[in-house]
Amino acid sequence: MVEVGGCCASLFGYGFMLLSGLSFSLMSLLISQLGDRFSSFQLLGLRSSTGSVCCVVWLVAQKVGVLGPREDRGKLLTRALVGTFAMCCNWYVITQLPLAEATCIIFSAPLWTMVSLLPSSVHCSSCM
């Protein structure tokens, strides 16, 4: 196993996974509580602004172009628009429904992604 700072890399990764799950749970709770005072789009604007500033700072520090490679900009723009729409829907659900129901809907997203990709995987020759 790979050693990272004296502990196993897999345990290090599990710790990050646990921290990530806890952070997303706390974020959902906070959004749900603040949804009474602010619209979901105001909360989303604050989260997106903060995330954008952090990403730009990281990209500049890594000396990576902020807009990405010229040949991939169309794909990146499409991904950004779809991601923004999905995040708006998620945050709207969290502010409008009870937290347990909203969490069930949000965690079902990978299932719907798999179902939507099923028709394209039927024609895969390596699957047969």
C-alpha positions as CSV (number, residue, x, y, z in Angstrom):
1,M,0.0,0.0,0.0
2,V,1.0,3.6,-0.6
3,E,2.1,5.5,2.5
4,V,0.8,9.1,2.8
5,G,2.2,10.9,5.8
6,G,2.5,7.7,7.8
7,C,-0.9,6.3,7.2
8,C,-2.3,4.1,4.5
9,A,-3.6,5.9,1.4
10,S,-6.9,4.0,1.5
11,L,-7.6,5.2,5.0
12,F,-6.6,8.7,4.0
13,G,-9.1,8.5,1.1
14,Y,-11.9,7.1,3.4
15,G,-11.4,10.1,5.7
16,F,-11.9,12.5,2.7
17,M,-15.0,10.6,1.7
18,L,-16.4,10.8,5.2
19,L,-15.6,14.5,5.4
20,S,-17.2,15.1,2.0
21,G,-20.4,13.3,3.0
22,L,-20.6,15.2,6.2
23,S,-20.0,18.5,4.4
24,F,-22.7,17.8,1.8
25,S,-25.2,16.8,4.6
26,L,-24.4,20.0,6.5
27,M,-24.8,22.1,3.3
28,S,-28.2,20.5,2.6
29,L,-29.3,21.2,6.2
30,L,-28.1,24.8,6.0
31,I,-29.8,25.4,2.6
32,S,-33.0,23.9,4.0
33,Q,-32.9,26.2,7.0
34,L,-32.0,29.4,5.0
35,G,-34.6,28.6,2.4
36,D,-37.2,30.2,4.6
37,R,-35.4,33.6,4.5
38,F,-33.8,33.6,1.1
39,S,-34.8,32.3,-2.3
40,S,-33.0,29.2,-3.6
41,F,-31.5,31.3,-6.4
42,Q,-30.0,33.8,-4.0
43,L,-28.4,31.0,-2.1
44,L,-27.2,29.4,-5.3
45,G,-25.7,32.7,-6.4
46,L,-23.7,33.0,-3.2
47,R,-22.5,29.4,-3.5
48,S,-21.6,29.8,-7.1
49,S,-19.8,33.1,-6.6
50,T,-17.7,31.6,-3.8
51,G,-17.0,28.5,-5.8
52,S,-16.0,30.5,-8.9
53,V,-13.6,32.7,-6.9
54,C,-11.9,29.6,-5.3
55,C,-11.6,27.9,-8.7
56,V,-10.2,30.9,-10.5
57,V,-7.6,31.4,-7.7
58,W,-6.6,27.7,-7.9
59,L,-6.4,27.8,-11.8
60,V,-4.2,30.9,-11.7
61,A,-2.0,29.3,-9.0
62,Q,-1.7,26.2,-11.2
63,K,-1.0,28.4,-14.3
64,V,-3.9,26.8,-16.2
65,G,-6.1,28.8,-18.6
66,V,-9.4,29.8,-16.9
67,L,-11.4,29.2,-20.1
68,G,-9.8,25.8,-20.8
69,P,-8.3,24.6,-24.1
70,R,-9.8,26.4,-27.2
71,E,-10.9,23.2,-28.8
72,D,-12.9,22.1,-25.7
73,R,-14.7,25.4,-24.9
74,G,-18.0,24.3,-26.5
75,K,-18.1,21.1,-24.5
76,L,-17.1,23.0,-21.3
77,L,-19.8,25.6,-21.9
78,T,-22.4,22.9,-22.4
79,R,-21.3,21.2,-19.3
80,A,-21.4,24.4,-17.3
81,L,-25.0,25.2,-18.5
82,V,-26.3,21.7,-17.8
83,G,-24.6,21.7,-14.4
84,T,-26.0,25.1,-13.5
85,F,-29.5,24.0,-14.5
86,A,-29.1,20.8,-12.4
87,M,-27.8,22.7,-9.4
88,C,-30.7,25.2,-9.6
89,C,-33.1,22.2,-9.6
90,N,-31.4,20.6,-6.6
91,W,-31.3,23.7,-4.5
92,Y,-35.0,24.5,-5.4
93,V,-36.0,21.0,-4.3
94,I,-34.1,21.4,-1.0
95,T,-35.7,24.7,-0.2
96,Q,-39.3,23.6,-1.1
97,L,-39.6,20.0,0.1
98,P,-38.9,18.4,3.5
99,L,-35.2,17.6,3.7
100,A,-35.7,13.8,3.7
101,E,-37.7,13.8,0.5
102,A,-35.3,16.2,-1.2
103,T,-32.4,14.0,-0.3
104,C,-34.1,10.9,-1.8
105,I,-34.8,12.8,-5.0
106,I,-31.2,14.1,-5.3
107,F,-29.6,10.8,-4.5
108,S,-31.7,9.1,-7.2
109,A,-29.8,11.3,-9.9
110,P,-27.2,8.6,-10.7
111,L,-30.1,6.1,-11.4
112,W,-31.7,8.5,-13.9
113,T,-28.3,9.2,-15.5
114,M,-27.8,5.5,-16.0
115,V,-31.3,5.1,-17.4
116,S,-30.8,8.0,-19.8
117,L,-27.5,6.4,-21.1
118,L,-29.0,2.9,-21.5
119,P,-30.1,3.4,-25.1
120,S,-26.6,4.4,-26.2
121,S,-25.1,1.3,-24.4
122,V,-27.4,-1.1,-26.2
123,H,-25.4,-0.6,-29.5
124,C,-22.1,-1.4,-27.8
125,S,-20.5,-4.3,-29.6
126,S,-18.2,-5.2,-26.7
127,C,-21.2,-5.7,-24.4
128,M,-22.5,-8.7,-26.4
